[in-house]
Amino acid sequence: MANDNTGKRGRGPTDPTRRQRITLAAIAVVAEGGVAAVTHRAVAATAGVPLGSTTYHFATLDDLLAAALRTAAEHNVAKLREWERSLAPGADLATALADLVTYALTDDRAQTVVEYELYVAALHRPRLRAASTAWDNAVTELFAARTDPNTGRLLAAAFCGLLMQALLADPPPTREELTAFFRRSLHGTSPAPNRVDPRLSGVTTTRAILLLCGSLRSGSTNAALLRTARALAPAGFAAVAYDGMGALPHFNPDDDHDRPHPAVVDLRTRIDRAAAILICTPEYAGALPGAFKNLLDWTVGGVEIGNKPTAWINVSASGTRAADAHASLRKVLEYTGATIVEDACAHLPVHGSTIDDEGLVADQKVRDGVVTSLAVLAAAVS
Ligand SMILES: Cc1cc2nc3c(=O)[nH]c(=O)nc-3n(C[C@H](O)[C@H](O)[C@H](O)COP(=O)(O)O)c2cc1C
């Protein structure tokens, strides 16, 4: 043990790094023997500082544990941010999350255990709750950045709960099971429900209404309408957003062969699995947005949309009601063989000012219209 009660300059109570070193030592003590092993004496020994130094910086054990929890959470969130930044645009989030959990269970297991020990300690120590809540909020925010506020919250809860179960499971869930779990959390359906580990199931099977948005704009009114629809799906249905439009390659019939681009496979798979489709698109220059027409072009050759009950909600607040884009949408959908459910199609103008902080449309008239459209669309599903 290094003893730094040597009187060297920079090692007294004013040593700016000492508090942090003591905090890291507390984390090391937790890693070694759990929260119960944390005492001022044990932490001082690990940090190589005099006992008086730990009590100087942290009057109580709870102060010390709260600092350790905050630091562990900051490391964890920094790692998650790095993971999020490394994801390619349009990456399959379910697979990426499964890989992240697998990494936390294997290569990063020791660190994961420490983080959970400290997190759980907050159950008995109210002093730690500010740090545990800040951690929860940071994780929720991070996942929401890739999805939407409600899904972010759901994913944070699913991710943390699953990781805790998986740490204790023997054998731990496989990557395939984890992917199925996250796919279901994200999209309401699983690619192979009968192969999902029973430990990870327990979610009622629902049919999916796939939500296709024609706008890539971050503050999109069309996207806000569809986010709102997600929360208003009728019983037995999950309204599931497709968010891969920006990653689709330009349509070229030469590229539409046995093994098309993964983003195309993903789009077609989602359409194929959906029971119905709801579209929301703006009009650009008197027509459908190019990116959305490109998406539709990728569906014309296949049989994915064929006969699926399909509707649109037109949110245009302009005088022309984006009529040209919607006339064009009808024509393209006819090429795809979609069954247009006329009574589910609606014009519900959305003004940017009615979108709330969560990115949802607050206008009750619009919300009621969405509920009606979804109910009519769902009723058309055989
Ligand atoms: C380049 C461009 C062209 C547009 N052309 C039309 C148009 O022809 N007809 C129309 O009604 N609105 C047009 N708009 C307005 C958009 O449809 C409107 O801003 C809409 O809210 C965009 O949808 P979003 O909020 O989901 O991104 C155009 C907007 C842009 C940026």
The ligand as an ORCA input file, in Angstrom:
! r2SCAN-3c Opt
* xyz 0 1
  C     -38.121     21.867    -50.991
  C     -39.541     21.949    -50.497
  C     -40.591     21.900    -51.399
  C     -41.896     21.956    -50.964
  N     -42.911     21.861    -51.849
  C     -44.175     21.852    -51.436
  C     -45.251     21.665    -52.340
  O     -45.063     21.523    -53.521
  N     -46.497     21.633    -51.844
  C     -46.756     21.777    -50.511
  O     -47.918     21.729    -50.108
  N     -45.770     21.951    -49.609
  C     -44.495     21.985    -50.037
  N     -43.464     22.126    -49.141
  C     -43.781     22.311    -47.738
  C     -43.662     21.005    -47.006
  O     -44.544     20.038    -47.522
  C     -43.982     21.255    -45.558
  O     -42.929     22.050    -45.044
  C     -44.128     20.043    -44.720
  O     -44.432     20.420    -43.416
  C     -42.866     19.217    -44.681
  O     -43.142     18.041    -43.990
  P     -42.429     17.667    -42.628
  O     -42.870     18.696    -41.611
  O     -42.937     16.315    -42.271
  O     -40.964     17.690    -42.889
  C     -42.167     22.098    -49.582
  C     -41.095     22.144    -48.676
  C     -39.802     22.064    -49.133
  C     -38.675     22.087    -48.135
*
